[in-house]
């Protein structure tokens, strides 16, 4: 069984060597451990450090494309490199690489498709109180949307089986963590978590510039991904909201109309009618997007088959090269 540990990096020359040194090369149940560094347009010596420290696979993005897209690019490369299990860790040395052995065990035993490292953020001293509260709220929302009970939903320290990596398709440009869990939940994958250690912080997060930005982008990701899988439910709720709001001014109009000899208050009728129309439009959009969602399922099935064909061809080519 082959494990590939992928490390998305952006200007991580000062920490990458420590990350690599901490990754175990001998793990029970694993025959071969290889490393994959995805350099996301760094302008420092990240690539040189990776080469000097024996990284087997290096991908270089000509410009910065973001964490989520780099993650997806790394998964494709790991699959082509015949990975049976893929572990993702960060280049800033946030996670303890020694816990990779613990992280992959549920997959080796056939008990899970995806394993998420639980940082137990309430116990991490260098995490601010605000960050701890937001992590709890965010994880609770993701549990509600995905149907998966994971205490640390935004942890980037996670392992995927080969089958899960083939089936997961990250479309967000912000972060893969939330989207992956919602996809996994809606596609019936088994996701578990294991407690992991966290190293001392080496720098501030580069994923977002401020807490409000993080909240807005995370909320947008949740709504967008959940809507992909449950569009009828989302637009039904939106339509119901507008409909209920529309009834209020109409009831007001009718009350005043019959109690005040029908004089004036036409603005309430117009406002209520506008909201009712918005509610009707939302219901119709829900019906249309629900039909589109059915086509999306077919597209996902087609994409999986295309991936399997490409990986099969890649394996054949690799075997031919070895024979030569």
Phi and psi restraints in degrees (value plus and minus 20) as a CYANA .aco file:
   2 UNK   PHI    -129.6   -89.6
   2 UNK   PSI     110.8   150.8
   3 UNK   PHI    -132.3   -92.3
   3 UNK   PSI     111.2   151.2
   4 UNK   PHI    -137.7   -97.7
   4 UNK   PSI     104.7   144.7
   5 UNK   PHI    -118.4   -78.4
   5 UNK   PSI      94.9   134.9
   6 UNK   PHI    -119.3   -79.3
   6 UNK   PSI     122.4   162.4
   7 UNK   PHI    -150.3  -110.3
   7 UNK   PSI      76.3   116.3
   8 UNK   PHI     -87.0   -47.0
   8 UNK   PSI     113.6   153.6
   9 UNK   PHI    -154.5  -114.5
   9 UNK   PSI     123.2   163.2
  10 UNK   PHI    -161.0  -121.0
  10 UNK   PSI      84.3   124.3
  11 UNK   PHI      36.4    76.4
  11 UNK   PSI      39.4    79.4
  12 UNK   PHI    -134.9   -94.9
  12 UNK   PSI      11.7    51.7
  13 UNK   PHI     -82.8   -42.8
  13 UNK   PSI     -47.4    -7.4
  14 UNK   PHI    -103.0   -63.0
  14 UNK   PSI     -39.8     0.2
  15 UNK   PHI    -136.8   -96.8
  15 UNK   PSI     -37.7     2.3
  16 UNK   PHI     -81.3   -41.3
  16 UNK   PSI     -59.8   -19.8
  17 UNK   PHI     -80.8   -40.8
  17 UNK   PSI     -59.0   -19.0
  18 UNK   PHI     -87.4   -47.4
  18 UNK   PSI     -58.9   -18.9
  19 UNK   PHI     -81.4   -41.4
  19 UNK   PSI     -67.1   -27.1
  20 UNK   PHI     -83.6   -43.6
  20 UNK   PSI     -64.0   -24.0
  21 UNK   PHI     -83.7   -43.7
  21 UNK   PSI     -47.3    -7.3
  22 UNK   PHI    -106.0   -66.0
  22 UNK   PSI     -27.8    12.2
  23 UNK   PHI    -104.7   -64.7
  23 UNK   PSI     101.7   141.7
  24 UNK   PHI     -90.3   -50.3
  24 UNK   PSI     120.5   160.5
  25 UNK   PHI    -120.3   -80.3
  25 UNK   PSI     -27.8    12.2
  26 UNK   PHI    -146.2  -106.2
  26 UNK   PSI      94.3   134.3
  27 UNK   PHI    -152.2  -112.2
  27 UNK   PSI     113.8   153.8
  28 UNK   PHI     -77.4   -37.4
  28 UNK   PSI     107.8   147.8
  29 UNK   PHI      70.7   110.7
  29 UNK   PSI     -26.5    13.5
  30 UNK   PHI    -134.7   -94.7
  30 UNK   PSI     109.0   149.0
  31 UNK   PHI    -105.1   -65.1
  31 UNK   PSI     -53.8   -13.8
  32 UNK   PHI    -166.3  -126.3
  32 UNK   PSI     112.8   152.8
  33 UNK   PHI    -137.1   -97.1
  33 UNK   PSI     105.3   145.3
  34 UNK   PHI    -147.2  -107.2
  34 UNK   PSI     139.1   179.1
  35 UNK   PHI    -133.7   -93.7
  35 UNK   PSI     126.2   166.2
  36 UNK   PHI    -152.7  -112.7
  36 UNK   PSI      98.9   138.9
  37 UNK   PHI    -124.9   -84.9
  37 UNK   PSI     107.0   147.0
  38 UNK   PHI    -125.6   -85.6
  38 UNK   PSI      85.8   125.8
  39 UNK   PHI    -106.3   -66.3
  39 UNK   PSI      92.3   132.3
  40 UNK   PHI    -112.6   -72.6
  40 UNK   PSI      45.0    85.0
  41 UNK   PHI      51.5    91.5
  41 UNK   PSI      12.8    52.8
  42 UNK   PHI     -84.9   -44.9
  42 UNK   PSI     129.0   169.0
  43 UNK   PHI    -136.1   -96.1
  43 UNK   PSI       0.4    40.4
  44 UNK   PHI    -133.6   -93.6
  44 UNK   PSI    -173.5  -133.5
  45 UNK   PHI    -121.2   -81.2
  45 UNK   PSI      12.4    52.4
  46 UNK   PHI     -76.8   -36.8
  46 UNK   PSI     -66.6   -26.6
  47 UNK   PHI     -84.7   -44.7
  47 UNK   PSI     -61.0   -21.0
  48 UNK   PHI     -83.1   -43.1
  48 UNK   PSI     -62.9   -22.9
  49 UNK   PHI     -82.1   -42.1
  49 UNK   PSI     -60.9   -20.9
  50 UNK   PHI     -81.6   -41.6
  50 UNK   PSI     -65.5   -25.5
  51 UNK   PHI     -85.0   -45.0
  51 UNK   PSI     -63.2   -23.2
  52 UNK   PHI     -86.0   -46.0
  52 UNK   PSI     -42.7    -2.7
  53 UNK   PHI    -123.7   -83.7
  53 UNK   PSI       0.1    40.1
  54 UNK   PHI      56.3    96.3
  54 UNK   PSI       5.5    45.5
  55 UNK   PHI     -89.3   -49.3
  55 UNK   PSI     107.6   147.6
  56 UNK   PHI     -96.2   -56.2
  56 UNK   PSI     -53.3   -13.3
  57 UNK   PHI    -149.7  -109.7
  57 UNK   PSI     109.9   149.9
  58 UNK   PHI    -151.3  -111.3
  58 UNK   PSI     103.5   143.5
  59 UNK   PHI    -128.0   -88.0
  59 UNK   PSI     117.3   157.3
  60 UNK   PHI    -143.3  -103.3
  60 UNK   PSI      97.7   137.7
  61 UNK   PHI    -103.8   -63.8
  61 UNK   PSI     110.7   150.7
  62 UNK   PHI     -85.0   -45.0
  62 UNK   PSI     -47.8    -7.8
  63 UNK   PHI    -160.8  -120.8
  63 UNK   PSI     145.9   185.9
  64 UNK   PHI     -90.1   -50.1
  64 UNK   PSI     100.2   140.2
  65 UNK   PHI    -131.9   -91.9
  65 UNK   PSI     -20.5    19.5
  66 UNK   PHI      78.3   118.3
  66 UNK   PSI     139.0   179.0
  67 UNK   PHI     -84.0   -44.0
  67 UNK   PSI     -65.8   -25.8
  68 UNK   PHI     -82.6   -42.6
  68 UNK   PSI     -65.3   -25.3
  69 UNK   PHI     -90.3   -50.3
  69 UNK   PSI     -54.5   -14.5
  70 UNK   PHI     -86.6   -46.6
  70 UNK   PSI     -59.0   -19.0
  71 UNK   PHI     -80.6   -40.6
  71 UNK   PSI     -67.6   -27.6
  72 UNK   PHI     -83.7   -43.7
  72 UNK   PSI     -60.1   -20.1
  73 UNK   PHI     -83.2   -43.2
  73 UNK   PSI     -59.6   -19.6
  74 UNK   PHI     -86.0   -46.0
  74 UNK   PSI     -59.5   -19.5
  75 UNK   PHI     -82.5   -42.5
  75 UNK   PSI     -61.8   -21.8
  76 UNK   PHI     -82.3   -42.3
  76 UNK   PSI     -64.2   -24.2
  77 UNK   PHI     -84.8   -44.8
  77 UNK   PSI     -59.2   -19.2
  78 UNK   PHI     -85.6   -45.6
  78 UNK   PSI     -60.0   -20.0
  79 UNK   PHI     -83.3   -43.3
  79 UNK   PSI     -61.7   -21.7
  80 UNK   PHI     -86.7   -46.7
  80 UNK   PSI     -46.1    -6.1
  81 UNK   PHI    -106.5   -66.5
  81 UNK   PSI      -5.9    34.1
  82 UNK   PHI      50.9    90.9
  82 UNK   PSI      12.9    52.9
  83 UNK   PHI     -91.9   -51.9
  83 UNK   PSI     114.6   154.6
  84 UNK   PHI    -111.6   -71.6
  84 UNK   PSI     -49.2    -9.2
  85 UNK   PHI    -156.2  -116.2
  85 UNK   PSI     119.1   159.1
  86 UNK   PHI    -140.2  -100.2
  86 UNK   PSI     107.0   147.0
  87 UNK   PHI    -131.8   -91.8
  87 UNK   PSI     115.3   155.3
  88 UNK   PHI    -130.3   -90.3
  88 UNK   PSI     109.9   149.9
  89 UNK   PHI    -153.7  -113.7
  89 UNK   PSI     151.5   191.5
  90 UNK   PHI    -118.2   -78.2
  90 UNK   PSI     132.0   172.0
  91 UNK   PHI    -100.8   -60.8
  91 UNK   PSI     -25.7    14.3
  92 UNK   PHI    -112.8   -72.8
  92 UNK   PSI     -10.4    29.6
  93 UNK   PHI      45.3    85.3
  93 UNK   PSI      10.4    50.4
  94 UNK   PHI     -89.0   -49.0
  94 UNK   PSI     -60.5   -20.5
  95 UNK   PHI    -118.8   -78.8
  95 UNK   PSI     128.7   168.7
  96 UNK   PHI    -100.2   -60.2
  96 UNK   PSI      91.8   131.8
  97 UNK   PHI     -79.9   -39.9
  97 UNK   PSI     -46.6    -6.6
  98 UNK   PHI     -82.5   -42.5
  98 UNK   PSI     -39.8     0.2
  99 UNK   PHI    -101.1   -61.1
  99 UNK   PSI     -23.1    16.9
 100 UNK   PHI     -79.9   -39.9
 100 UNK   PSI     -58.0   -18.0
 101 UNK   PHI     -78.7   -38.7
 101 UNK   PSI     -58.8   -18.8
 102 UNK   PHI     -92.8   -52.8
 102 UNK   PSI     -56.2   -16.2
 103 UNK   PHI     -85.0   -45.0
 103 UNK   PSI     -56.9   -16.9
 104 UNK   PHI    -108.1   -68.1
 104 UNK   PSI     -31.5     8.5
 105 UNK   PHI     -79.0   -39.0
 105 UNK   PSI     -64.2   -24.2
 106 UNK   PHI     -79.6   -39.6
 106 UNK   PSI     -50.9   -10.9
 107 UNK   PHI     -96.2   -56.2
 107 UNK   PSI     -62.7   -22.7
 108 UNK   PHI     -77.9   -37.9
 108 UNK   PSI     -59.8   -19.8
 109 UNK   PHI    -100.0   -60.0
 109 UNK   PSI     -24.6    15.4
 110 UNK   PHI      56.4    96.4
 110 UNK   PSI       2.9    42.9
 111 UNK   PHI    -116.3   -76.3
 111 UNK   PSI     -31.3     8.7
 112 UNK   PHI    -174.0  -134.0
 112 UNK   PSI     136.7   176.7
 113 UNK   PHI    -114.8   -74.8
 113 UNK   PSI     -56.5   -16.5
 114 UNK   PHI    -155.1  -115.1
 114 UNK   PSI     118.1   158.1
 115 UNK   PHI    -144.5  -104.5
 115 UNK   PSI     108.5   148.5
 116 UNK   PHI    -130.9   -90.9
 116 UNK   PSI     111.1   151.1
 117 UNK   PHI     -95.4   -55.4
 117 UNK   PSI     102.8   142.8
 118 UNK   PHI    -111.4   -71.4
 118 UNK   PSI      90.8   130.8
 119 UNK   PHI     -95.4   -55.4
 119 UNK   PSI     -28.9    11.1
 120 UNK   PHI      29.3    69.3
 120 UNK   PSI      41.0    81.0
 121 UNK   PHI     -77.5   -37.5
 121 UNK   PSI     -46.9    -6.9
 122 UNK   PHI     -84.7   -44.7
 122 UNK   PSI     -38.0     2.0
 123 UNK   PHI    -122.8   -82.8
 123 UNK   PSI     -25.5    14.5
 124 UNK   PHI    -102.2   -62.2
 124 UNK   PSI      96.8   136.8
 125 UNK   PHI     -86.7   -46.7
 125 UNK   PSI     -57.1   -17.1
 126 UNK   PHI    -104.7   -64.7
 126 UNK   PSI     -18.1    21.9
 127 UNK   PHI    -105.2   -65.2
 127 UNK   PSI     110.8   150.8
 128 UNK   PHI     -89.3   -49.3
 128 UNK   PSI     141.8   181.8
 129 UNK   PHI     -82.0   -42.0
 129 UNK   PSI     -58.6   -18.6
 130 UNK   PHI     -81.9   -41.9
 130 UNK   PSI     -63.9   -23.9
 131 UNK   PHI     -83.5   -43.5
 131 UNK   PSI     -59.2   -19.2
 132 UNK   PHI     -85.4   -45.4
 132 UNK   PSI     -61.7   -21.7
 133 UNK   PHI     -85.9   -45.9
 133 UNK   PSI     -64.8   -24.8
 134 UNK   PHI     -84.1   -44.1
 134 UNK   PSI     -55.9   -15.9
 135 UNK   PHI     -84.7   -44.7
 135 UNK   PSI     -60.6   -20.6
 136 UNK   PHI     -86.4   -46.4
 136 UNK   PSI     -64.0   -24.0
 137 UNK   PHI     -85.4   -45.4
 137 UNK   PSI     -65.8   -25.8
 138 UNK   PHI     -81.7   -41.7
 138 UNK   PSI     -63.6   -23.6
 139 UNK   PHI     -84.4   -44.4
 139 UNK   PSI     -57.3   -17.3
 140 UNK   PHI     -84.5   -44.5
 140 UNK   PSI     -61.2   -21.2
 141 UNK   PHI     -84.9   -44.9
 141 UNK   PSI     -63.4   -23.4
 142 UNK   PHI     -83.8   -43.8
 142 UNK   PSI     -59.0   -19.0
 143 UNK   PHI     -79.8   -39.8
 143 UNK   PSI     -61.7   -21.7
 144 UNK   PHI     -86.2   -46.2
 144 UNK   PSI     -62.1   -22.1
 145 UNK   PHI     -96.4   -56.4
 145 UNK   PSI     -55.3   -15.3
 146 UNK   PHI    -115.1   -75.1
 146 UNK   PSI     -43.6    -3.6
 147 UNK   PHI      57.6    97.6
 147 UNK   PSI      -6.1    33.9
 148 UNK   PHI    -134.4   -94.4
 148 UNK   PSI     109.7   149.7
 149 UNK   PHI    -111.8   -71.8
 149 UNK   PSI      74.5   114.5
 150 UNK   PHI    -144.1  -104.1
 150 UNK   PSI     101.4   141.4
 151 UNK   PHI     -89.7   -49.7
 151 UNK   PSI     -44.0    -4.0
 152 UNK   PHI    -148.6  -108.6
 152 UNK   PSI      57.5    97.5
 153 UNK   PHI     -87.1   -47.1
 153 UNK   PSI     -44.9    -4.9
 154 UNK   PHI    -119.4   -79.4
 154 UNK   PSI     -10.4    29.6
 155 UNK   PHI     -86.0   -46.0
 155 UNK   PSI     110.3   150.3
 156 UNK   PHI    -109.5   -69.5
 156 UNK   PSI     -23.7    16.3
 157 UNK   PHI    -108.4   -68.4
 157 UNK   PSI      80.2   120.2
 158 UNK   PHI    -171.9  -131.9
 158 UNK   PSI     137.7   177.7
 159 UNK   PHI    -141.0  -101.0
 159 UNK   PSI     124.7   164.7
 160 UNK   PHI    -149.8  -109.8
 160 UNK   PSI     120.2   160.2
 161 UNK   PHI     -92.4   -52.4
 161 UNK   PSI     144.3   184.3
 162 UNK   PHI     -79.3   -39.3
 162 UNK   PSI     -62.4   -22.4
 163 UNK   PHI     -82.7   -42.7
 163 UNK   PSI     -62.8   -22.8
 164 UNK   PHI     -85.0   -45.0
 164 UNK   PSI     -60.1   -20.1
 165 UNK   PHI     -84.1   -44.1
 165 UNK   PSI     -54.5   -14.5
 166 UNK   PHI     -88.8   -48.8
 166 UNK   PSI     -57.4   -17.4
 167 UNK   PHI    -103.5   -63.5
 167 UNK   PSI     -44.5    -4.5
 168 UNK   PHI    -102.3   -62.3
 168 UNK   PSI     113.0   153.0
 169 UNK   PHI    -151.1  -111.1
 169 UNK   PSI      86.6   126.6
 170 UNK   PHI    -103.0   -63.0
 170 UNK   PSI     103.1   143.1
 171 UNK   PHI    -131.5   -91.5
 171 UNK   PSI     -33.6     6.4
 172 UNK   PHI     -91.9   -51.9
 172 UNK   PSI     130.5   170.5
 173 UNK   PHI    -120.9   -80.9
 173 UNK   PSI     -23.2    16.8
 174 UNK   PHI    -114.8   -74.8
 174 UNK   PSI     -89.4   -49.4
 175 UNK   PHI    -166.8  -126.8
 175 UNK   PSI     123.7   163.7
 176 UNK   PHI    -108.1   -68.1
 176 UNK   PSI     -35.9     4.1
 177 UNK   PHI     -83.0   -43.0
 177 UNK   PSI     -71.5   -31.5
 178 UNK   PHI     -88.9   -48.9
 178 UNK   PSI     -65.9   -25.9
 179 UNK   PHI     -80.1   -40.1
 179 UNK   PSI     -61.7   -21.7
 180 UNK   PHI     -80.2   -40.2
 180 UNK   PSI     -63.0   -23.0
 181 UNK   PHI     -87.8   -47.8
 181 UNK   PSI     -60.9   -20.9
 182 UNK   PHI     -85.0   -45.0
 182 UNK   PSI     -63.6   -23.6
 183 UNK   PHI     -80.3   -40.3
 183 UNK   PSI     -66.4   -26.4
 184 UNK   PHI     -81.7   -41.7
 184 UNK   PSI     -61.4   -21.4
 185 UNK   PHI     -85.3   -45.3
 185 UNK   PSI     -63.7   -23.7
 186 UNK   PHI     -94.7   -54.7
 186 UNK   PSI     -38.1     1.9
 187 UNK   PHI    -124.1   -84.1
 187 UNK   PSI      -8.4    31.6
 188 UNK   PHI      53.2    93.2
 188 UNK   PSI       7.6    47.6
 189 UNK   PHI    -105.8   -65.8
 189 UNK   PSI     134.4   174.4
 190 UNK   PHI    -112.8   -72.8
 190 UNK   PSI      99.0   139.0
 191 UNK   PHI    -141.8  -101.8
 191 UNK   PSI     108.9   148.9
 192 UNK   PHI    -148.7  -108.7
 192 UNK   PSI     149.7   189.7
 193 UNK   PHI    -149.3  -109.3
 193 UNK   PSI     133.7   173.7
 194 UNK   PHI    -153.0  -113.0
 194 UNK   PSI     125.5   165.5
 195 UNK   PHI     -88.9   -48.9
 195 UNK   PSI     117.3   157.3
 196 UNK   PHI    -152.9  -112.9
 196 UNK   PSI     140.2   180.2
 197 UNK   PHI    -109.7   -69.7
 197 UNK   PSI     134.9   174.9
 198 UNK   PHI    -142.5  -102.5
 198 UNK   PSI     112.5   152.5
 199 UNK   PHI    -100.8   -60.8
 199 UNK   PSI     146.9   186.9
 200 UNK   PHI     -81.9   -41.9
 200 UNK   PSI     125.8   165.8
 201 UNK   PHI     -84.9   -44.9
 201 UNK   PSI     117.5   157.5
 202 UNK   PHI    -123.9   -83.9
 202 UNK   PSI     -40.1    -0.1
 203 UNK   PHI    -187.4  -147.4
 203 UNK   PSI     150.4   190.4
 204 UNK   PHI     -95.7   -55.7
 204 UNK   PSI     136.3   176.3
 205 UNK   PHI     -82.9   -42.9
 205 UNK   PSI     118.5   158.5
 206 UNK   PHI    -119.0   -79.0
 206 UNK   PSI     -21.6    18.4
 207 UNK   PHI     -91.0   -51.0
 207 UNK   PSI     -50.0   -10.0
 208 UNK   PHI    -167.3  -127.3
 208 UNK   PSI     135.8   175.8
 209 UNK   PHI    -112.4   -72.4
 209 UNK   PSI     -44.1    -4.1
 210 UNK   PHI    -172.7  -132.7
 210 UNK   PSI     141.8   181.8
 211 UNK   PHI     -82.1   -42.1
 211 UNK   PSI     -65.5   -25.5
 212 UNK   PHI     -77.8   -37.8
 212 UNK   PSI     -59.3   -19.3
 213 UNK   PHI     -83.7   -43.7
 213 UNK   PSI     -62.3   -22.3
 214 UNK   PHI     -82.1   -42.1
 214 UNK   PSI     -64.1   -24.1
 215 UNK   PHI     -83.2   -43.2
 215 UNK   PSI     -64.8   -24.8
 216 UNK   PHI     -84.6   -44.6
 216 UNK   PSI     -66.4   -26.4
 217 UNK   PHI     -90.5   -50.5
 217 UNK   PSI     -57.0   -17.0
 218 UNK   PHI     -86.8   -46.8
 218 UNK   PSI     -63.4   -23.4
 219 UNK   PHI     -82.8   -42.8
 219 UNK   PSI     -60.5   -20.5
 220 UNK   PHI     -81.9   -41.9
 220 UNK   PSI     -60.8   -20.8
 221 UNK   PHI     -83.4   -43.4
 221 UNK   PSI     -64.9   -24.9
 222 UNK   PHI     -79.3   -39.3
 222 UNK   PSI     -69.4   -29.4
 223 UNK   PHI     -84.3   -44.3
 223 UNK   PSI     -64.0   -24.0
 224 UNK   PHI     -85.0   -45.0
 224 UNK   PSI     -66.8   -26.8
 225 UNK   PHI     -90.2   -50.2
 225 UNK   PSI     -62.0   -22.0
 226 UNK   PHI     -83.5   -43.5
 226 UNK   PSI     -57.2   -17.2
 227 UNK   PHI     -85.8   -45.8
 227 UNK   PSI     -48.0    -8.0
 228 UNK   PHI     -83.1   -43.1
 228 UNK   PSI     -54.2   -14.2
 229 UNK   PHI    -120.2   -80.2
 229 UNK   PSI     -47.8    -7.8
 230 UNK   PHI    -151.0  -111.0
 230 UNK   PSI      37.4    77.4
 231 UNK   PHI     -86.2   -46.2
 231 UNK   PSI     -57.1   -17.1
 232 UNK   PHI     -82.6   -42.6
 232 UNK   PSI     -62.2   -22.2
 233 UNK   PHI     -84.6   -44.6
 233 UNK   PSI     -63.6   -23.6
 234 UNK   PHI     -82.6   -42.6
 234 UNK   PSI     -69.9   -29.9
 235 UNK   PHI     -95.0   -55.0
 235 UNK   PSI     -44.3    -4.3
 236 UNK   PHI     -85.6   -45.6
 236 UNK   PSI     -62.1   -22.1
 237 UNK   PHI     -85.2   -45.2
 237 UNK   PSI     -61.4   -21.4
 238 UNK   PHI     -84.3   -44.3
 238 UNK   PSI     -65.3   -25.3
 239 UNK   PHI     -82.8   -42.8
 239 UNK   PSI     -60.0   -20.0
 240 UNK   PHI     -85.3   -45.3
 240 UNK   PSI     -58.8   -18.8
 241 UNK   PHI     -80.2   -40.2
 241 UNK   PSI     -70.8   -30.8
 242 UNK   PHI     -82.9   -42.9
 242 UNK   PSI     -57.6   -17.6
 243 UNK   PHI     -84.9   -44.9
 243 UNK   PSI     -65.3   -25.3
 244 UNK   PHI     -84.5   -44.5
 244 UNK   PSI     -61.8   -21.8
 245 UNK   PHI     -83.2   -43.2
 245 UNK   PSI     -58.1   -18.1
 246 UNK   PHI     -86.1   -46.1
 246 UNK   PSI     -51.3   -11.3
 247 UNK   PHI     -89.4   -49.4
 247 UNK   PSI     -49.2    -9.2
 248 UNK   PHI     -80.9   -40.9
 248 UNK   PSI     -73.7   -33.7
 249 UNK   PHI     -87.4   -47.4
 249 UNK   PSI     -48.0    -8.0
 250 UNK   PHI     -88.7   -48.7
 250 UNK   PSI     -62.0   -22.0
 251 UNK   PHI     -82.0   -42.0
 251 UNK   PSI     -60.1   -20.1
 252 UNK   PHI     -80.9   -40.9
 252 UNK   PSI     -64.1   -24.1
 253 UNK   PHI     -80.7   -40.7
 253 UNK   PSI     -66.4   -26.4
 254 UNK   PHI     -84.6   -44.6
 254 UNK   PSI     -60.8   -20.8
 255 UNK   PHI     -81.7   -41.7
 255 UNK   PSI     -68.5   -28.5
 256 UNK   PHI     -90.0   -50.0
 256 UNK   PSI     -52.0   -12.0
 257 UNK   PHI     -83.1   -43.1
 257 UNK   PSI     -65.7   -25.7
 258 UNK   PHI    -104.0   -64.0
 258 UNK   PSI     -37.5     2.5
 259 UNK   PHI    -120.5   -80.5
 259 UNK   PSI     -27.4    12.6
 260 UNK   PHI    -150.6  -110.6
 260 UNK   PSI      12.8    52.8
 261 UNK   PHI      39.5    79.5
 261 UNK   PSI       6.6    46.6
 262 UNK   PHI      52.6    92.6
 262 UNK   PSI      -3.0    37.0
 263 UNK   PHI    -106.1   -66.1
 263 UNK   PSI     110.3   150.3
 264 UNK   PHI      40.8    80.8
 264 UNK   PSI    -176.3  -136.3
 265 UNK   PHI      45.2    85.2
 265 UNK   PSI      -0.8    39.2
 266 UNK   PHI     -84.4   -44.4
 266 UNK   PSI     -44.4    -4.4
 267 UNK   PHI     -81.9   -41.9
 267 UNK   PSI     -53.3   -13.3
 268 UNK   PHI     -85.7   -45.7
 268 UNK   PSI     -59.0   -19.0
 269 UNK   PHI     -85.8   -45.8
 269 UNK   PSI     -61.6   -21.6
 270 UNK   PHI     -85.3   -45.3
 270 UNK   PSI     -65.5   -25.5
 271 UNK   PHI     -83.7   -43.7
 271 UNK   PSI     -64.6   -24.6
 272 UNK   PHI     -83.1   -43.1
 272 UNK   PSI     -61.1   -21.1
 273 UNK   PHI     -82.7   -42.7
 273 UNK   PSI     -57.1   -17.1
 274 UNK   PHI     -84.9   -44.9
 274 UNK   PSI     -62.6   -22.6
 275 UNK   PHI     -87.9   -47.9
 275 UNK   PSI     -58.1   -18.1
 276 UNK   PHI     -83.6   -43.6
 276 UNK   PSI     -58.7   -18.7
 277 UNK   PHI     -84.8   -44.8
 277 UNK   PSI     -61.2   -21.2
 278 UNK   PHI     -82.6   -42.6
 278 UNK   PSI     -58.7   -18.7
 279 UNK   PHI     -84.5   -44.5
 279 UNK   PSI     -62.0   -22.0
 280 UNK   PHI     -83.1   -43.1
 280 UNK   PSI     -62.2   -22.2
 281 UNK   PHI     -82.3   -42.3
 281 UNK   PSI     -61.4   -21.4
 282 UNK   PHI     -82.4   -42.4
 282 UNK   PSI     -61.1   -21.1
 283 UNK   PHI     -81.0   -41.0
 283 UNK   PSI     -63.2   -23.2
 284 UNK   PHI     -85.9   -45.9
 284 UNK   PSI     -60.8   -20.8
 285 UNK   PHI     -81.7   -41.7
 285 UNK   PSI     -59.6   -19.6
 286 UNK   PHI     -79.3   -39.3
 286 UNK   PSI     -63.3   -23.3
 287 UNK   PHI     -83.8   -43.8
 287 UNK   PSI     -63.9   -23.9
 288 UNK   PHI     -86.0   -46.0
 288 UNK   PSI     -65.9   -25.9
 289 UNK   PHI     -88.3   -48.3
 289 UNK   PSI     -47.8    -7.8
 290 UNK   PHI     -85.5   -45.5
 290 UNK   PSI     -58.4   -18.4
 291 UNK   PHI     -86.5   -46.5
 291 UNK   PSI     -60.0   -20.0
 292 UNK   PHI     -84.1   -44.1
 292 UNK   PSI     -57.2   -17.2
 293 UNK   PHI     -81.6   -41.6
 293 UNK   PSI     -54.4   -14.4
 294 UNK   PHI     -83.5   -43.5
 294 UNK   PSI     -60.0   -20.0
 295 UNK   PHI     -86.8   -46.8
 295 UNK   PSI     -53.7   -13.7
 296 UNK   PHI     -81.8   -41.8
 296 UNK   PSI     -57.6   -17.6
 297 UNK   PHI     -80.4   -40.4
 297 UNK   PSI     -63.0   -23.0
 298 UNK   PHI     -84.3   -44.3
 298 UNK   PSI     -59.0   -19.0
 299 UNK   PHI     -84.7   -44.7
 299 UNK   PSI     -59.4   -19.4
 300 UNK   PHI     -83.8   -43.8
 300 UNK   PSI     -60.9   -20.9
 301 UNK   PHI     -83.4   -43.4
 301 UNK   PSI     -60.7   -20.7
 302 UNK   PHI     -85.4   -45.4
 302 UNK   PSI     -62.6   -22.6
 303 UNK   PHI     -83.0   -43.0
 303 UNK   PSI     -60.0   -20.0
 304 UNK   PHI     -79.9   -39.9
 304 UNK   PSI     -64.6   -24.6
 305 UNK   PHI     -85.2   -45.2
 305 UNK   PSI     -59.0   -19.0
 306 UNK   PHI     -83.4   -43.4
 306 UNK   PSI     -63.9   -23.9
 307 UNK   PHI     -79.0   -39.0
 307 UNK   PSI     -65.5   -25.5
 308 UNK   PHI     -83.7   -43.7
 308 UNK   PSI     -58.5   -18.5
 309 UNK   PHI     -85.3   -45.3
 309 UNK   PSI     -64.5   -24.5
 310 UNK   PHI     -82.7   -42.7
 310 UNK   PSI     -63.1   -23.1
 311 UNK   PHI     -87.3   -47.3
 311 UNK   PSI     -55.8   -15.8
 312 UNK   PHI     -85.4   -45.4
 312 UNK   PSI     -62.4   -22.4
 313 UNK   PHI     -84.8   -44.8
 313 UNK   PSI     -60.3   -20.3
 314 UNK   PHI     -82.8   -42.8
 314 UNK   PSI     -61.6   -21.6
 315 UNK   PHI     -83.5   -43.5
 315 UNK   PSI     -61.3   -21.3
 316 UNK   PHI     -82.3   -42.3
 316 UNK   PSI     -63.2   -23.2
 317 UNK   PHI     -83.8   -43.8
 317 UNK   PSI     -61.1   -21.1
 318 UNK   PHI     -84.4   -44.4
 318 UNK   PSI     -59.7   -19.7
 319 UNK   PHI     -86.5   -46.5
 319 UNK   PSI     -58.8   -18.8
 320 UNK   PHI     -84.7   -44.7
 320 UNK   PSI     -60.8   -20.8
 321 UNK   PHI     -83.8   -43.8
 321 UNK   PSI     -58.0   -18.0
 322 UNK   PHI     -87.2   -47.2
 322 UNK   PSI     -56.9   -16.9
 323 UNK   PHI     -84.9   -44.9
 323 UNK   PSI     -53.4   -13.4
